[in-house]
Amino acid sequence: MARVAGIDLPKNKRVDVALRYLYGIGEHNSGVICESTNVNPATRVKDLTDAEVGRINAEISKTYKVEGDLRREVQGNIKRLIEIGCYRGLRHRRSLPARGQRTKSNARTRRGRRRTVGSAKPGTTGAGAPAAAPKA
């Protein structure tokens, strides 16, 4: 089992695909890492030697910011935006899209499930039960 940057890579995946399991490494960077460490991207993770795993670990640690450090940096950036009160910070605070997407008809992932807002039918109270008769 290959452990890179504190994450166990899946054994039966190709190296270039398995490296994408690290937060902060995508398709392009995984190819660059394989090329710079002279590891064949088509090799399965279970077939990697200890030397190759060591080279990959060294390359990632000296070149890329991944996992905890990157998550901390991103959260710090969002916190800074919220504290200074800019538009993007306000959108983050209200859990709304921050990059100009429309919210009238979409943005269900960000806003959550639909909650109908409006008045109930006449003659009923909020739960749908008939209104109580006034006491004389």
C-alpha positions in Angstrom: 0.0 0.0 0.0 1.5 3.3 -1.1 1.1 6.2 1.4 1.6 9.6 -0.1 1.1 12.9 1.8 -0.7 11.0 4.6 -3.2 9.4 2.3 -3.4 5.7 1.3 -3.6 5.5 -2.5 -6.0 2.8 -3.9 -4.0 -0.3 -4.9 -5.6 -1.3 -8.2 -5.6 2.2 -9.8 -3.1 3.5 -12.2 -0.6 5.9 -10.6 -1.8 9.0 -12.6 -5.4 8.3 -11.5 -4.5 7.4 -7.9 -2.6 10.7 -7.3 -5.8 12.6 -8.0 -7.1 11.2 -4.7 -4.9 13.8 -3.0 -6.7 17.1 -2.4 -5.0 19.7 -4.6 -3.7 17.4 -7.3 -5.7 17.0 -10.5 -5.2 15.4 -13.9 -2.5 17.8 -15.1 -0.5 17.9 -11.9 -0.6 14.1 -11.6 0.9 13.8 -15.1 3.6 16.3 -14.3 4.5 14.5 -11.1 4.8 11.1 -12.9 7.0 12.7 -15.6 9.3 14.5 -13.2 9.8 11.4 -11.0 10.3 9.0 -14.0 7.3 6.8 -13.0 5.3 5.2 -15.7 1.7 6.6 -15.3 0.2 3.3 -16.5 1.8 1.4 -13.5 -0.6 0.2 -10.9 0.0 1.5 -7.4 0.5 -2.0 -6.0 3.4 -2.5 -8.4 5.3 0.6 -7.3 8.6 0.1 -5.7 9.5 1.8 -2.4 12.0 4.0 -4.3 9.3 5.3 -6.7 6.9 6.0 -3.8 9.7 7.9 -2.0 10.4 10.0 -5.2 6.7 10.8 -5.6 6.5 11.8 -1.9 9.6 14.0 -2.1 8.3 15.7 -5.3 4.9 16.4 -3.8 6.2 17.7 -0.5 8.7 20.1 -2.1 6.6 21.4 -5.0 2.9 21.2 -4.1 0.7 22.4 -1.3 -1.8 19.5 -0.7 -4.3 18.1 1.9 -4.3 19.8 5.3 -2.1 22.8 4.4 -4.2 23.6 1.3 -7.5 23.1 3.1 -6.3 25.4 5.8 -5.3 28.1 3.3 -8.6 27.9 1.5 -10.6 28.2 4.7 -8.4 31.1 5.8 -9.1 32.9 2.5 -12.8 32.4 2.9 -12.7 33.6 6.6 -10.7 36.7 5.5 -13.4 37.5 2.9 -16.1 37.2 5.5 -14.3 39.3 8.0 -13.7 42.2 5.7 -17.3 42.2 4.6 -16.8 42.1 0.9 -19.5 40.9 -1.5 -18.0 37.4 -1.9 -17.7 37.2 1.9 -21.3 38.0 2.3 -22.3 35.3 -0.2 -20.2 32.8 1.7 -21.8 33.8 5.0 -25.3 33.3 3.6 -24.4 30.0 1.9 -25.2 31.4 -1.6 -23.2 31.1 -4.8 -20.3 33.5 -4.8 -19.4 33.6 -8.5 -22.3 35.3 -10.1 -24.6 32.3 -10.7 -28.4 32.8 -10.8 -30.3 31.8 -7.7 -33.9 32.2 -8.7 -34.3 28.9 -10.4 -31.0 27.0 -9.7 -28.3 26.8 -7.0 -30.1 24.0 -5.2 -26.8 22.4 -4.1 -25.8 25.6 -2.3 -29.1 26.7 -1.0 -30.5 23.3 0.0 -34.0 21.9 -0.3 -36.9 24.1 -1.5 -38.9 25.6 1.3 -42.3 27.0 0.1 -42.9 30.5 1.5 -46.4 32.0 1.3 -49.8 32.1 3.0 -52.0 29.1 3.7 -55.5 28.7 2.3 -58.1 31.0 3.7 -59.9 29.5 6.7 -57.0 27.4 7.9 -54.0 28.0 10.2 -50.4 27.2 9.3 -50.6 23.4 9.8 -53.7 23.0 7.5 -56.2 22.4 10.4 -59.4 24.4 10.4 -59.3 27.6 12.4 -60.7 27.4 16.0 -64.0 29.0 16.6 -63.8 32.3 18.6 -64.9 32.1 22.2 -67.9 34.2 23.1 
